[in-house]
Amino acid sequence: MNQFEIRTLSKEPEIISQLTELLIATVANGDSVSFMHPLEPRVAQRFWEHSLAEADHGSRVVLGAFDGDKLVGTVTLLLDFPPNQPHRGEIAKMITSMSHRGRGIASKLLKEAERIAAERGRSLICLDTAEDGGAAGFYEKSGYQRTGLIPDFALKPFGGFTGTIIFWKRI
């Protein structure tokens, strides 16, 4: 198995460009990550610019997995919650490039996000994934507990409804 470097991402043009390409390819593959196909590059770029700006303000952490200089995966840890939820974090935008799936990248990204969450005083992590083609099995193997399913919660990238499965884990 290759060694991949996991690092916190910042708002640099090359990073935004690679994140944009990764998101567009993921949506084109039919993976449900909140966007519809075809995903316009400017829309994807704006999403990442906003996400990284929020990271600069401390409301989230965006991590990247690198194979050399190439970004091959990302995950976002959301940290900005109401005053009655200071103990909670949320996992969002877990993406691994098609060419690098099955190599443990998502596991490394998730473990690092959990480590950072614990370091920042979080003891509960929540997340959701699509029922159709989502990563439910991966999250279960990673120790997350399934809470339930919301039917027809979102549209798949090419249309048609999919349910959303809600997970949680104490860290």
Phi and psi in radians as a Rosetta constraint file:
Dihedral C 1 N 2 CA 2 C 2 CIRCULARHARMONIC -1.188 0.35
Dihedral N 2 CA 2 C 2 N 3 CIRCULARHARMONIC 2.690 0.35
Dihedral C 2 N 3 CA 3 C 3 CIRCULARHARMONIC -1.626 0.35
Dihedral N 3 CA 3 C 3 N 4 CIRCULARHARMONIC 2.129 0.35
Dihedral C 3 N 4 CA 4 C 4 CIRCULARHARMONIC -1.942 0.35
Dihedral N 4 CA 4 C 4 N 5 CIRCULARHARMONIC 2.414 0.35
Dihedral C 4 N 5 CA 5 C 5 CIRCULARHARMONIC -1.527 0.35
Dihedral N 5 CA 5 C 5 N 6 CIRCULARHARMONIC 2.243 0.35
Dihedral C 5 N 6 CA 6 C 6 CIRCULARHARMONIC -1.842 0.35
Dihedral N 6 CA 6 C 6 N 7 CIRCULARHARMONIC 2.221 0.35
Dihedral C 6 N 7 CA 7 C 7 CIRCULARHARMONIC -2.550 0.35
Dihedral N 7 CA 7 C 7 N 8 CIRCULARHARMONIC 2.772 0.35
Dihedral C 7 N 8 CA 8 C 8 CIRCULARHARMONIC -1.296 0.35
Dihedral N 8 CA 8 C 8 N 9 CIRCULARHARMONIC 2.330 0.35
Dihedral C 8 N 9 CA 9 C 9 CIRCULARHARMONIC -1.616 0.35
Dihedral N 9 CA 9 C 9 N 10 CIRCULARHARMONIC 2.636 0.35
Dihedral C 9 N 10 CA 10 C 10 CIRCULARHARMONIC -2.250 0.35
Dihedral N 10 CA 10 C 10 N 11 CIRCULARHARMONIC 2.973 0.35
Dihedral C 10 N 11 CA 11 C 11 CIRCULARHARMONIC -1.397 0.35
Dihedral N 11 CA 11 C 11 N 12 CIRCULARHARMONIC 1.282 0.35
Dihedral C 11 N 12 CA 12 C 12 CIRCULARHARMONIC -1.941 0.35
Dihedral N 12 CA 12 C 12 N 13 CIRCULARHARMONIC 2.492 0.35
Dihedral C 12 N 13 CA 13 C 13 CIRCULARHARMONIC -0.936 0.35
Dihedral N 13 CA 13 C 13 N 14 CIRCULARHARMONIC -0.735 0.35
Dihedral C 13 N 14 CA 14 C 14 CIRCULARHARMONIC -1.176 0.35
Dihedral N 14 CA 14 C 14 N 15 CIRCULARHARMONIC -0.656 0.35
Dihedral C 14 N 15 CA 15 C 15 CIRCULARHARMONIC -1.166 0.35
Dihedral N 15 CA 15 C 15 N 16 CIRCULARHARMONIC -0.797 0.35
Dihedral C 15 N 16 CA 16 C 16 CIRCULARHARMONIC -1.064 0.35
Dihedral N 16 CA 16 C 16 N 17 CIRCULARHARMONIC -0.712 0.35
Dihedral C 16 N 17 CA 17 C 17 CIRCULARHARMONIC -1.076 0.35
Dihedral N 17 CA 17 C 17 N 18 CIRCULARHARMONIC -0.800 0.35
Dihedral C 17 N 18 CA 18 C 18 CIRCULARHARMONIC -1.190 0.35
Dihedral N 18 CA 18 C 18 N 19 CIRCULARHARMONIC -0.688 0.35
Dihedral C 18 N 19 CA 19 C 19 CIRCULARHARMONIC -1.099 0.35
Dihedral N 19 CA 19 C 19 N 20 CIRCULARHARMONIC -0.716 0.35
Dihedral C 19 N 20 CA 20 C 20 CIRCULARHARMONIC -1.055 0.35
Dihedral N 20 CA 20 C 20 N 21 CIRCULARHARMONIC -0.840 0.35
Dihedral C 20 N 21 CA 21 C 21 CIRCULARHARMONIC -1.064 0.35
Dihedral N 21 CA 21 C 21 N 22 CIRCULARHARMONIC -0.752 0.35
Dihedral C 21 N 22 CA 22 C 22 CIRCULARHARMONIC -1.094 0.35
Dihedral N 22 CA 22 C 22 N 23 CIRCULARHARMONIC -0.764 0.35
Dihedral C 22 N 23 CA 23 C 23 CIRCULARHARMONIC -1.141 0.35
Dihedral N 23 CA 23 C 23 N 24 CIRCULARHARMONIC -0.777 0.35
Dihedral C 23 N 24 CA 24 C 24 CIRCULARHARMONIC -1.063 0.35
Dihedral N 24 CA 24 C 24 N 25 CIRCULARHARMONIC -0.785 0.35
Dihedral C 24 N 25 CA 25 C 25 CIRCULARHARMONIC -1.119 0.35
Dihedral N 25 CA 25 C 25 N 26 CIRCULARHARMONIC -0.659 0.35
Dihedral C 25 N 26 CA 26 C 26 CIRCULARHARMONIC -1.140 0.35
Dihedral N 26 CA 26 C 26 N 27 CIRCULARHARMONIC -0.777 0.35
Dihedral C 26 N 27 CA 27 C 27 CIRCULARHARMONIC -1.155 0.35
Dihedral N 27 CA 27 C 27 N 28 CIRCULARHARMONIC -0.716 0.35
Dihedral C 27 N 28 CA 28 C 28 CIRCULARHARMONIC -1.106 0.35
Dihedral N 28 CA 28 C 28 N 29 CIRCULARHARMONIC -0.457 0.35
Dihedral C 28 N 29 CA 29 C 29 CIRCULARHARMONIC -1.373 0.35
Dihedral N 29 CA 29 C 29 N 30 CIRCULARHARMONIC -0.134 0.35
Dihedral C 29 N 30 CA 30 C 30 CIRCULARHARMONIC 1.622 0.35
Dihedral N 30 CA 30 C 30 N 31 CIRCULARHARMONIC 0.129 0.35
Dihedral C 30 N 31 CA 31 C 31 CIRCULARHARMONIC -1.356 0.35
Dihedral N 31 CA 31 C 31 N 32 CIRCULARHARMONIC 2.390 0.35
Dihedral C 31 N 32 CA 32 C 32 CIRCULARHARMONIC -1.521 0.35
Dihedral N 32 CA 32 C 32 N 33 CIRCULARHARMONIC 1.795 0.35
Dihedral C 32 N 33 CA 33 C 33 CIRCULARHARMONIC -2.333 0.35
Dihedral N 33 CA 33 C 33 N 34 CIRCULARHARMONIC 0.667 0.35
Dihedral C 33 N 34 CA 34 C 34 CIRCULARHARMONIC 1.454 0.35
Dihedral N 34 CA 34 C 34 N 35 CIRCULARHARMONIC 0.030 0.35
Dihedral C 34 N 35 CA 35 C 35 CIRCULARHARMONIC -2.140 0.35
Dihedral N 35 CA 35 C 35 N 36 CIRCULARHARMONIC 2.752 0.35
Dihedral C 35 N 36 CA 36 C 36 CIRCULARHARMONIC -1.827 0.35
Dihedral N 36 CA 36 C 36 N 37 CIRCULARHARMONIC 2.655 0.35
Dihedral C 36 N 37 CA 37 C 37 CIRCULARHARMONIC -1.601 0.35
Dihedral N 37 CA 37 C 37 N 38 CIRCULARHARMONIC 2.442 0.35
Dihedral C 37 N 38 CA 38 C 38 CIRCULARHARMONIC -1.391 0.35
Dihedral N 38 CA 38 C 38 N 39 CIRCULARHARMONIC 2.432 0.35
Dihedral C 38 N 39 CA 39 C 39 CIRCULARHARMONIC -1.592 0.35
Dihedral N 39 CA 39 C 39 N 40 CIRCULARHARMONIC 2.052 0.35
Dihedral C 39 N 40 CA 40 C 40 CIRCULARHARMONIC -1.186 0.35
Dihedral N 40 CA 40 C 40 N 41 CIRCULARHARMONIC 2.354 0.35
Dihedral C 40 N 41 CA 41 C 41 CIRCULARHARMONIC -0.931 0.35
Dihedral N 41 CA 41 C 41 N 42 CIRCULARHARMONIC -0.694 0.35
Dihedral C 41 N 42 CA 42 C 42 CIRCULARHARMONIC -1.148 0.35
Dihedral N 42 CA 42 C 42 N 43 CIRCULARHARMONIC -0.614 0.35
Dihedral C 42 N 43 CA 43 C 43 CIRCULARHARMONIC -1.156 0.35
Dihedral N 43 CA 43 C 43 N 44 CIRCULARHARMONIC -0.796 0.35
Dihedral C 43 N 44 CA 44 C 44 CIRCULARHARMONIC -1.125 0.35
Dihedral N 44 CA 44 C 44 N 45 CIRCULARHARMONIC -0.733 0.35
Dihedral C 44 N 45 CA 45 C 45 CIRCULARHARMONIC -1.090 0.35
Dihedral N 45 CA 45 C 45 N 46 CIRCULARHARMONIC -0.782 0.35
Dihedral C 45 N 46 CA 46 C 46 CIRCULARHARMONIC -1.070 0.35
Dihedral N 46 CA 46 C 46 N 47 CIRCULARHARMONIC -0.694 0.35
Dihedral C 46 N 47 CA 47 C 47 CIRCULARHARMONIC -1.008 0.35
Dihedral N 47 CA 47 C 47 N 48 CIRCULARHARMONIC -0.858 0.35
Dihedral C 47 N 48 CA 48 C 48 CIRCULARHARMONIC -1.214 0.35
Dihedral N 48 CA 48 C 48 N 49 CIRCULARHARMONIC -0.634 0.35
Dihedral C 48 N 49 CA 49 C 49 CIRCULARHARMONIC -1.044 0.35
Dihedral N 49 CA 49 C 49 N 50 CIRCULARHARMONIC -0.795 0.35
Dihedral C 49 N 50 CA 50 C 50 CIRCULARHARMONIC -1.127 0.35
Dihedral N 50 CA 50 C 50 N 51 CIRCULARHARMONIC -0.791 0.35
Dihedral C 50 N 51 CA 51 C 51 CIRCULARHARMONIC -1.071 0.35
Dihedral N 51 CA 51 C 51 N 52 CIRCULARHARMONIC -0.761 0.35
Dihedral C 51 N 52 CA 52 C 52 CIRCULARHARMONIC -1.255 0.35
Dihedral N 52 CA 52 C 52 N 53 CIRCULARHARMONIC -0.537 0.35
Dihedral C 52 N 53 CA 53 C 53 CIRCULARHARMONIC -1.131 0.35
Dihedral N 53 CA 53 C 53 N 54 CIRCULARHARMONIC -0.719 0.35
Dihedral C 53 N 54 CA 54 C 54 CIRCULARHARMONIC -1.103 0.35
Dihedral N 54 CA 54 C 54 N 55 CIRCULARHARMONIC -0.645 0.35
Dihedral C 54 N 55 CA 55 C 55 CIRCULARHARMONIC -1.112 0.35
Dihedral N 55 CA 55 C 55 N 56 CIRCULARHARMONIC -0.685 0.35
Dihedral C 55 N 56 CA 56 C 56 CIRCULARHARMONIC -1.047 0.35
Dihedral N 56 CA 56 C 56 N 57 CIRCULARHARMONIC -0.527 0.35
Dihedral C 56 N 57 CA 57 C 57 CIRCULARHARMONIC -1.528 0.35
Dihedral N 57 CA 57 C 57 N 58 CIRCULARHARMONIC -0.066 0.35
Dihedral C 57 N 58 CA 58 C 58 CIRCULARHARMONIC 1.553 0.35
Dihedral N 58 CA 58 C 58 N 59 CIRCULARHARMONIC 0.092 0.35
Dihedral C 58 N 59 CA 59 C 59 CIRCULARHARMONIC -1.481 0.35
Dihedral N 59 CA 59 C 59 N 60 CIRCULARHARMONIC -0.133 0.35
Dihedral C 59 N 60 CA 60 C 60 CIRCULARHARMONIC -2.789 0.35
Dihedral N 60 CA 60 C 60 N 61 CIRCULARHARMONIC 2.921 0.35
Dihedral C 60 N 61 CA 61 C 61 CIRCULARHARMONIC -2.234 0.35
Dihedral N 61 CA 61 C 61 N 62 CIRCULARHARMONIC 2.246 0.35
Dihedral C 61 N 62 CA 62 C 62 CIRCULARHARMONIC -1.922 0.35
Dihedral N 62 CA 62 C 62 N 63 CIRCULARHARMONIC 2.076 0.35
Dihedral C 62 N 63 CA 63 C 63 CIRCULARHARMONIC -1.830 0.35
Dihedral N 63 CA 63 C 63 N 64 CIRCULARHARMONIC 2.628 0.35
Dihedral C 63 N 64 CA 64 C 64 CIRCULARHARMONIC -2.268 0.35
Dihedral N 64 CA 64 C 64 N 65 CIRCULARHARMONIC 2.568 0.35
Dihedral C 64 N 65 CA 65 C 65 CIRCULARHARMONIC -1.881 0.35
Dihedral N 65 CA 65 C 65 N 66 CIRCULARHARMONIC 2.292 0.35
Dihedral C 65 N 66 CA 66 C 66 CIRCULARHARMONIC -2.109 0.35
Dihedral N 66 CA 66 C 66 N 67 CIRCULARHARMONIC 2.391 0.35
Dihedral C 66 N 67 CA 67 C 67 CIRCULARHARMONIC -1.893 0.35
Dihedral N 67 CA 67 C 67 N 68 CIRCULARHARMONIC 1.653 0.35
Dihedral C 67 N 68 CA 68 C 68 CIRCULARHARMONIC 1.209 0.35
Dihedral N 68 CA 68 C 68 N 69 CIRCULARHARMONIC -2.169 0.35
Dihedral C 68 N 69 CA 69 C 69 CIRCULARHARMONIC -1.633 0.35
Dihedral N 69 CA 69 C 69 N 70 CIRCULARHARMONIC -0.064 0.35
Dihedral C 69 N 70 CA 70 C 70 CIRCULARHARMONIC -1.603 0.35
Dihedral N 70 CA 70 C 70 N 71 CIRCULARHARMONIC 2.198 0.35
Dihedral C 70 N 71 CA 71 C 71 CIRCULARHARMONIC -1.280 0.35
Dihedral N 71 CA 71 C 71 N 72 CIRCULARHARMONIC 2.134 0.35
Dihedral C 71 N 72 CA 72 C 72 CIRCULARHARMONIC -2.120 0.35
Dihedral N 72 CA 72 C 72 N 73 CIRCULARHARMONIC 0.022 0.35
Dihedral C 72 N 73 CA 73 C 73 CIRCULARHARMONIC -3.001 0.35
Dihedral N 73 CA 73 C 73 N 74 CIRCULARHARMONIC 2.778 0.35
Dihedral C 73 N 74 CA 74 C 74 CIRCULARHARMONIC -2.686 0.35
Dihedral N 74 CA 74 C 74 N 75 CIRCULARHARMONIC 2.725 0.35
Dihedral C 74 N 75 CA 75 C 75 CIRCULARHARMONIC -2.623 0.35
Dihedral N 75 CA 75 C 75 N 76 CIRCULARHARMONIC 2.600 0.35
Dihedral C 75 N 76 CA 76 C 76 CIRCULARHARMONIC -2.035 0.35
Dihedral N 76 CA 76 C 76 N 77 CIRCULARHARMONIC 2.337 0.35
Dihedral C 76 N 77 CA 77 C 77 CIRCULARHARMONIC -1.857 0.35
Dihedral N 77 CA 77 C 77 N 78 CIRCULARHARMONIC 1.972 0.35
Dihedral C 77 N 78 CA 78 C 78 CIRCULARHARMONIC -1.487 0.35
Dihedral N 78 CA 78 C 78 N 79 CIRCULARHARMONIC 2.356 0.35
Dihedral C 78 N 79 CA 79 C 79 CIRCULARHARMONIC -2.196 0.35
Dihedral N 79 CA 79 C 79 N 80 CIRCULARHARMONIC -0.159 0.35
Dihedral C 79 N 80 CA 80 C 80 CIRCULARHARMONIC -1.618 0.35
Dihedral N 80 CA 80 C 80 N 81 CIRCULARHARMONIC 1.738 0.35
Dihedral C 80 N 81 CA 81 C 81 CIRCULARHARMONIC -2.263 0.35
Dihedral N 81 CA 81 C 81 N 82 CIRCULARHARMONIC 2.882 0.35
Dihedral C 81 N 82 CA 82 C 82 CIRCULARHARMONIC -1.012 0.35
Dihedral N 82 CA 82 C 82 N 83 CIRCULARHARMONIC 2.842 0.35
Dihedral C 82 N 83 CA 83 C 83 CIRCULARHARMONIC -0.988 0.35
Dihedral N 83 CA 83 C 83 N 84 CIRCULARHARMONIC -0.449 0.35
Dihedral C 83 N 84 CA 84 C 84 CIRCULARHARMONIC -1.519 0.35
Dihedral N 84 CA 84 C 84 N 85 CIRCULARHARMONIC 0.137 0.35
Dihedral C 84 N 85 CA 85 C 85 CIRCULARHARMONIC -2.326 0.35
Dihedral N 85 CA 85 C 85 N 86 CIRCULARHARMONIC 0.758 0.35
Dihedral C 85 N 86 CA 86 C 86 CIRCULARHARMONIC -1.245 0.35
Dihedral N 86 CA 86 C 86 N 87 CIRCULARHARMONIC -0.202 0.35
Dihedral C 86 N 87 CA 87 C 87 CIRCULARHARMONIC -1.610 0.35
Dihedral N 87 CA 87 C 87 N 88 CIRCULARHARMONIC 0.016 0.35
Dihedral C 87 N 88 CA 88 C 88 CIRCULARHARMONIC -1.980 0.35
Dihedral N 88 CA 88 C 88 N 89 CIRCULARHARMONIC 2.542 0.35
Dihedral C 88 N 89 CA 89 C 89 CIRCULARHARMONIC -2.294 0.35
Dihedral N 89 CA 89 C 89 N 90 CIRCULARHARMONIC 2.917 0.35
Dihedral C 89 N 90 CA 90 C 90 CIRCULARHARMONIC -2.422 0.35
Dihedral N 90 CA 90 C 90 N 91 CIRCULARHARMONIC 2.408 0.35
Dihedral C 90 N 91 CA 91 C 91 CIRCULARHARMONIC -1.594 0.35
Dihedral N 91 CA 91 C 91 N 92 CIRCULARHARMONIC 2.313 0.35
Dihedral C 91 N 92 CA 92 C 92 CIRCULARHARMONIC -2.484 0.35
Dihedral N 92 CA 92 C 92 N 93 CIRCULARHARMONIC 2.776 0.35
Dihedral C 92 N 93 CA 93 C 93 CIRCULARHARMONIC 0.858 0.35
Dihedral N 93 CA 93 C 93 N 94 CIRCULARHARMONIC 0.889 0.35
Dihedral C 93 N 94 CA 94 C 94 CIRCULARHARMONIC -1.366 0.35
Dihedral N 94 CA 94 C 94 N 95 CIRCULARHARMONIC 1.972 0.35
Dihedral C 94 N 95 CA 95 C 95 CIRCULARHARMONIC -2.372 0.35
Dihedral N 95 CA 95 C 95 N 96 CIRCULARHARMONIC 2.304 0.35
Dihedral C 95 N 96 CA 96 C 96 CIRCULARHARMONIC -2.163 0.35
Dihedral N 96 CA 96 C 96 N 97 CIRCULARHARMONIC 2.371 0.35
Dihedral C 96 N 97 CA 97 C 97 CIRCULARHARMONIC -1.066 0.35
Dihedral N 97 CA 97 C 97 N 98 CIRCULARHARMONIC 2.576 0.35
Dihedral C 97 N 98 CA 98 C 98 CIRCULARHARMONIC -0.963 0.35
Dihedral N 98 CA 98 C 98 N 99 CIRCULARHARMONIC -0.670 0.35
Dihedral C 98 N 99 CA 99 C 99 CIRCULARHARMONIC -1.234 0.35
Dihedral N 99 CA 99 C 99 N 100 CIRCULARHARMONIC -0.253 0.35
Dihedral C 99 N 100 CA 100 C 100 CIRCULARHARMONIC -2.115 0.35
Dihedral N 100 CA 100 C 100 N 101 CIRCULARHARMONIC 0.211 0.35
Dihedral C 100 N 101 CA 101 C 101 CIRCULARHARMONIC -1.244 0.35
Dihedral N 101 CA 101 C 101 N 102 CIRCULARHARMONIC 2.634 0.35
Dihedral C 101 N 102 CA 102 C 102 CIRCULARHARMONIC 1.409 0.35
Dihedral N 102 CA 102 C 102 N 103 CIRCULARHARMONIC 0.238 0.35
Dihedral C 102 N 103 CA 103 C 103 CIRCULARHARMONIC -1.959 0.35
Dihedral N 103 CA 103 C 103 N 104 CIRCULARHARMONIC 0.165 0.35
Dihedral C 103 N 104 CA 104 C 104 CIRCULARHARMONIC 1.532 0.35
Dihedral N 104 CA 104 C 104 N 105 CIRCULARHARMONIC 0.130 0.35
Dihedral C 104 N 105 CA 105 C 105 CIRCULARHARMONIC -1.135 0.35
Dihedral N 105 CA 105 C 105 N 106 CIRCULARHARMONIC -0.830 0.35
Dihedral C 105 N 106 CA 106 C 106 CIRCULARHARMONIC -1.049 0.35
Dihedral N 106 CA 106 C 106 N 107 CIRCULARHARMONIC -0.693 0.35
Dihedral C 106 N 107 CA 107 C 107 CIRCULARHARMONIC -1.088 0.35
Dihedral N 107 CA 107 C 107 N 108 CIRCULARHARMONIC -0.758 0.35
Dihedral C 107 N 108 CA 108 C 108 CIRCULARHARMONIC -1.143 0.35
Dihedral N 108 CA 108 C 108 N 109 CIRCULARHARMONIC -0.746 0.35
Dihedral C 108 N 109 CA 109 C 109 CIRCULARHARMONIC -1.073 0.35
Dihedral N 109 CA 109 C 109 N 110 CIRCULARHARMONIC -0.793 0.35
Dihedral C 109 N 110 CA 110 C 110 CIRCULARHARMONIC -1.119 0.35
Dihedral N 110 CA 110 C 110 N 111 CIRCULARHARMONIC -0.753 0.35
Dihedral C 110 N 111 CA 111 C 111 CIRCULARHARMONIC -1.089 0.35
Dihedral N 111 CA 111 C 111 N 112 CIRCULARHARMONIC -0.703 0.35
Dihedral C 111 N 112 CA 112 C 112 CIRCULARHARMONIC -1.186 0.35
Dihedral N 112 CA 112 C 112 N 113 CIRCULARHARMONIC -0.693 0.35
Dihedral C 112 N 113 CA 113 C 113 CIRCULARHARMONIC -1.093 0.35
Dihedral N 113 CA 113 C 113 N 114 CIRCULARHARMONIC -0.720 0.35
Dihedral C 113 N 114 CA 114 C 114 CIRCULARHARMONIC -1.138 0.35
Dihedral N 114 CA 114 C 114 N 115 CIRCULARHARMONIC -0.700 0.35
Dihedral C 114 N 115 CA 115 C 115 CIRCULARHARMONIC -1.069 0.35
Dihedral N 115 CA 115 C 115 N 116 CIRCULARHARMONIC -0.799 0.35
Dihedral C 115 N 116 CA 116 C 116 CIRCULARHARMONIC -1.134 0.35
Dihedral N 116 CA 116 C 116 N 117 CIRCULARHARMONIC -0.716 0.35
Dihedral C 116 N 117 CA 117 C 117 CIRCULARHARMONIC -1.033 0.35
Dihedral N 117 CA 117 C 117 N 118 CIRCULARHARMONIC -0.816 0.35
Dihedral C 117 N 118 CA 118 C 118 CIRCULARHARMONIC -1.111 0.35
Dihedral N 118 CA 118 C 118 N 119 CIRCULARHARMONIC -0.722 0.35
Dihedral C 118 N 119 CA 119 C 119 CIRCULARHARMONIC -1.052 0.35
Dihedral N 119 CA 119 C 119 N 120 CIRCULARHARMONIC -0.531 0.35
Dihedral C 119 N 120 CA 120 C 120 CIRCULARHARMONIC -1.689 0.35
Dihedral N 120 CA 120 C 120 N 121 CIRCULARHARMONIC 0.334 0.35
Dihedral C 120 N 121 CA 121 C 121 CIRCULARHARMONIC 1.459 0.35
Dihedral N 121 CA 121 C 121 N 122 CIRCULARHARMONIC 0.261 0.35
Dihedral C 121 N 122 CA 122 C 122 CIRCULARHARMONIC -1.585 0.35
Dihedral N 122 CA 122 C 122 N 123 CIRCULARHARMONIC 2.431 0.35
Dihedral C 122 N 123 CA 123 C 123 CIRCULARHARMONIC -2.125 0.35
Dihedral N 123 CA 123 C 123 N 124 CIRCULARHARMONIC -0.076 0.35
Dihedral C 123 N 124 CA 124 C 124 CIRCULARHARMONIC -2.386 0.35
Dihedral N 124 CA 124 C 124 N 125 CIRCULARHARMONIC 2.286 0.35
Dihedral C 124 N 125 CA 125 C 125 CIRCULARHARMONIC -2.074 0.35
Dihedral N 125 CA 125 C 125 N 126 CIRCULARHARMONIC 2.321 0.35
Dihedral C 125 N 126 CA 126 C 126 CIRCULARHARMONIC -2.049 0.35
Dihedral N 126 CA 126 C 126 N 127 CIRCULARHARMONIC 2.777 0.35
Dihedral C 126 N 127 CA 127 C 127 CIRCULARHARMONIC -2.877 0.35
Dihedral N 127 CA 127 C 127 N 128 CIRCULARHARMONIC 2.913 0.35
Dihedral C 127 N 128 CA 128 C 128 CIRCULARHARMONIC -2.400 0.35
Dihedral N 128 CA 128 C 128 N 129 CIRCULARHARMONIC 2.727 0.35
Dihedral C 128 N 129 CA 129 C 129 CIRCULARHARMONIC -2.566 0.35
Dihedral N 129 CA 129 C 129 N 130 CIRCULARHARMONIC 2.689 0.35
Dihedral C 129 N 130 CA 130 C 130 CIRCULARHARMONIC -1.153 0.35
Dihedral N 130 CA 130 C 130 N 131 CIRCULARHARMONIC 2.514 0.35
Dihedral C 130 N 131 CA 131 C 131 CIRCULARHARMONIC -1.193 0.35
Dihedral N 131 CA 131 C 131 N 132 CIRCULARHARMONIC -0.731 0.35
Dihedral C 131 N 132 CA 132 C 132 CIRCULARHARMONIC -1.585 0.35
Dihedral N 132 CA 132 C 132 N 133 CIRCULARHARMONIC 1.925 0.35
Dihedral C 132 N 133 CA 133 C 133 CIRCULARHARMONIC 1.308 0.35
Dihedral N 133 CA 133 C 133 N 134 CIRCULARHARMONIC 0.191 0.35
Dihedral C 133 N 134 CA 134 C 134 CIRCULARHARMONIC -1.400 0.35
Dihedral N 134 CA 134 C 134 N 135 CIRCULARHARMONIC -2.990 0.35
Dihedral C 134 N 135 CA 135 C 135 CIRCULARHARMONIC -1.863 0.35
Dihedral N 135 CA 135 C 135 N 136 CIRCULARHARMONIC 0.577 0.35
Dihedral C 135 N 136 CA 136 C 136 CIRCULARHARMONIC -0.966 0.35
Dihedral N 136 CA 136 C 136 N 137 CIRCULARHARMONIC -0.797 0.35
Dihedral C 136 N 137 CA 137 C 137 CIRCULARHARMONIC -1.054 0.35
Dihedral N 137 CA 137 C 137 N 138 CIRCULARHARMONIC -0.723 0.35
Dihedral C 137 N 138 CA 138 C 138 CIRCULARHARMONIC -1.058 0.35
Dihedral N 138 CA 138 C 138 N 139 CIRCULARHARMONIC -0.813 0.35
Dihedral C 138 N 139 CA 139 C 139 CIRCULARHARMONIC -1.165 0.35
Dihedral N 139 CA 139 C 139 N 140 CIRCULARHARMONIC -0.673 0.35
Dihedral C 139 N 140 CA 140 C 140 CIRCULARHARMONIC -1.085 0.35
Dihedral N 140 CA 140 C 140 N 141 CIRCULARHARMONIC -0.761 0.35
Dihedral C 140 N 141 CA 141 C 141 CIRCULARHARMONIC -1.127 0.35
Dihedral N 141 CA 141 C 141 N 142 CIRCULARHARMONIC -0.424 0.35
Dihedral C 141 N 142 CA 142 C 142 CIRCULARHARMONIC -1.549 0.35
Dihedral N 142 CA 142 C 142 N 143 CIRCULARHARMONIC 0.126 0.35
Dihedral C 142 N 143 CA 143 C 143 CIRCULARHARMONIC 1.628 0.35
Dihedral N 143 CA 143 C 143 N 144 CIRCULARHARMONIC 0.154 0.35
Dihedral C 143 N 144 CA 144 C 144 CIRCULARHARMONIC -1.461 0.35
Dihedral N 144 CA 144 C 144 N 145 CIRCULARHARMONIC 2.506 0.35
Dihedral C 144 N 145 CA 145 C 145 CIRCULARHARMONIC -1.723 0.35
Dihedral N 145 CA 145 C 145 N 146 CIRCULARHARMONIC 2.302 0.35
Dihedral C 145 N 146 CA 146 C 146 CIRCULARHARMONIC -1.375 0.35
Dihedral N 146 CA 146 C 146 N 147 CIRCULARHARMONIC 2.207 0.35
Dihedral C 146 N 147 CA 147 C 147 CIRCULARHARMONIC -1.635 0.35
Dihedral N 147 CA 147 C 147 N 148 CIRCULARHARMONIC -0.695 0.35
Dihedral C 147 N 148 CA 148 C 148 CIRCULARHARMONIC 3.005 0.35
Dihedral N 148 CA 148 C 148 N 149 CIRCULARHARMONIC -3.100 0.35
Dihedral C 148 N 149 CA 149 C 149 CIRCULARHARMONIC -2.183 0.35
Dihedral N 149 CA 149 C 149 N 150 CIRCULARHARMONIC 2.307 0.35
Dihedral C 149 N 150 CA 150 C 150 CIRCULARHARMONIC -1.815 0.35
Dihedral N 150 CA 150 C 150 N 151 CIRCULARHARMONIC 1.956 0.35
Dihedral C 150 N 151 CA 151 C 151 CIRCULARHARMONIC -1.228 0.35
Dihedral N 151 CA 151 C 151 N 152 CIRCULARHARMONIC 2.602 0.35
Dihedral C 151 N 152 CA 152 C 152 CIRCULARHARMONIC 0.885 0.35
Dihedral N 152 CA 152 C 152 N 153 CIRCULARHARMONIC 0.686 0.35
Dihedral C 152 N 153 CA 153 C 153 CIRCULARHARMONIC -1.298 0.35
Dihedral N 153 CA 153 C 153 N 154 CIRCULARHARMONIC -0.614 0.35
Dihedral C 153 N 154 CA 154 C 154 CIRCULARHARMONIC -2.523 0.35
Dihedral N 154 CA 154 C 154 N 155 CIRCULARHARMONIC 2.886 0.35
Dihedral C 154 N 155 CA 155 C 155 CIRCULARHARMONIC -1.574 0.35
Dihedral N 155 CA 155 C 155 N 156 CIRCULARHARMONIC 2.487 0.35
Dihedral C 155 N 156 CA 156 C 156 CIRCULARHARMONIC -1.290 0.35
Dihedral N 156 CA 156 C 156 N 157 CIRCULARHARMONIC 2.763 0.35
Dihedral C 156 N 157 CA 157 C 157 CIRCULARHARMONIC -0.951 0.35
Dihedral N 157 CA 157 C 157 N 158 CIRCULARHARMONIC -0.523 0.35
Dihedral C 157 N 158 CA 158 C 158 CIRCULARHARMONIC -1.796 0.35
Dihedral N 158 CA 158 C 158 N 159 CIRCULARHARMONIC 0.166 0.35
Dihedral C 158 N 159 CA 159 C 159 CIRCULARHARMONIC 1.796 0.35
Dihedral N 159 CA 159 C 159 N 160 CIRCULARHARMONIC 2.857 0.35
Dihedral C 159 N 160 CA 160 C 160 CIRCULARHARMONIC 1.545 0.35
Dihedral N 160 CA 160 C 160 N 161 CIRCULARHARMONIC 2.535 0.35
Dihedral C 160 N 161 CA 161 C 161 CIRCULARHARMONIC -1.376 0.35
Dihedral N 161 CA 161 C 161 N 162 CIRCULARHARMONIC 2.661 0.35
Dihedral C 161 N 162 CA 162 C 162 CIRCULARHARMONIC -2.398 0.35
Dihedral N 162 CA 162 C 162 N 163 CIRCULARHARMONIC 2.585 0.35
Dihedral C 162 N 163 CA 163 C 163 CIRCULARHARMONIC -1.368 0.35
Dihedral N 163 CA 163 C 163 N 164 CIRCULARHARMONIC 2.876 0.35
Dihedral C 163 N 164 CA 164 C 164 CIRCULARHARMONIC -2.139 0.35
Dihedral N 164 CA 164 C 164 N 165 CIRCULARHARMONIC 2.294 0.35
Dihedral C 164 N 165 CA 165 C 165 CIRCULARHARMONIC -1.743 0.35
Dihedral N 165 CA 165 C 165 N 166 CIRCULARHARMONIC 2.290 0.35
Dihedral C 165 N 166 CA 166 C 166 CIRCULARHARMONIC -1.750 0.35
Dihedral N 166 CA 166 C 166 N 167 CIRCULARHARMONIC 2.303 0.35
Dihedral C 166 N 167 CA 167 C 167 CIRCULARHARMONIC -2.214 0.35
Dihedral N 167 CA 167 C 167 N 168 CIRCULARHARMONIC 2.790 0.35
Dihedral C 167 N 168 CA 168 C 168 CIRCULARHARMONIC -2.607 0.35
Dihedral N 168 CA 168 C 168 N 169 CIRCULARHARMONIC 2.777 0.35
Dihedral C 168 N 169 CA 169 C 169 CIRCULARHARMONIC -2.674 0.35
Dihedral N 169 CA 169 C 169 N 170 CIRCULARHARMONIC 2.360 0.35
Dihedral C 169 N 170 CA 170 C 170 CIRCULARHARMONIC -1.481 0.35
Dihedral N 170 CA 170 C 170 N 171 CIRCULARHARMONIC 2.364 0.35
